[in-house]
Amino acid sequence: MNEDGVKQDSFRAWLLAARPKTLAGAAVPVMIGIAFCYADAQLYGWNIFSWKPALLCLLFALIMQIDANFINDFYDYARGNDDETRLGPKRACAQGWVSIDAMKKAIALTTVTACAVGLPLIIYGGLEMIAVGILCVVFCFLYTTHLSYIGLGDLLVVVFFGIVPVCITYYVQLHTITWPLFWASIACGLVIDNLLMINNFRDIQNDRKSGKITLVARAGLSRSAKIYLALGFIACMLNILMWTRDGRMWAFLLPLLYLIPHYLTWREMVKIKRGKALNKILGKTARNIFIYGLLTAGGIICSLMLANYSN
């Protein structure tokens, strides 16, 4: 038992290491992809929607997120980034909650488990799912070890928390990708990028000291706060393309409600500006992301129901 009251390698230790609050970022893109897939299958009379590949996509995304958290925990500790000056939530390796050897084994186990869960998607999406899986695993490692240090973190979030999960969740069943889906996937990635923005906003001094050139480190606190606010508004405006192209009015209108908690969270973030108090903004940002996912998926389904009713 260490000074935090967490027994090393206990269930509680692993739960903390998995960072449950970040799982919203993994679940929301798949949720939106499933809503799109279900709605289009019904709308165009394809009748090929299945919950099995949908759930496999969700499980793969959740396990890969946990894998990414383990990798981040281990490599940041190895680089010496998680020292006593860290402002963010405590990390498992740095606090001694999880032993180094156990974390190495956990990374290997979660990586293999994610691949095993994702492998059956070949049945639904074809052999190209192997390439998608490999890219997810490779960039999961590259993000923490290299790419986040050269300012590519935000781009990777848009790609791997927006475009890839939303579009692939749809593709494995309908074997195509539409333009409204693509723009919705980018919107999703922009909303989720705020989770990275607030992390980097809080850690700007540590990142600069360690040579981690994030978007926030380049832009500074004032501009970064404006970017955080703008990402939510840009995402919601992108959703208008679902309305103009597919007549999904509610898929645009409902997500606008997300802007209320997003704006309020931004106001609080600007007032706090620095220090550990920004950690509560991290939690509120994760909550807002989940709200956005529910509203977007709900808007897509509402538009489908109204279309069916009018017919």
Secondary structure, DSSP 8 states (H G I E B T S, - for coil): --TTS--TT-HHHHHHHH-GGGHHHHHHHHHHHHHHHHHHHHHTT-----HHHHHHHHHHHHHHHHHHHHHHHHHHHHHT-SSTT--SS--HHHHTSS-HHHHHHHHHHHHHHHHHHHTTHHHHH-THHHHHHHHHHHHHHHHHHTGGGGT-HHHHHHIIIIIHHHHHHHHHHHS---HHHHHHHHHHHHHHHHHHHHHHHHTHHHHHHHT---HHHHHHHHHHHHHHHHHHHHHHHHTHHHHHHH--HHHHHGGGGGHHHHHHHHHHHHHH-SSGGGHHHHHHHHHHHHHHHHHHHHHHHHHHHHHHHH-
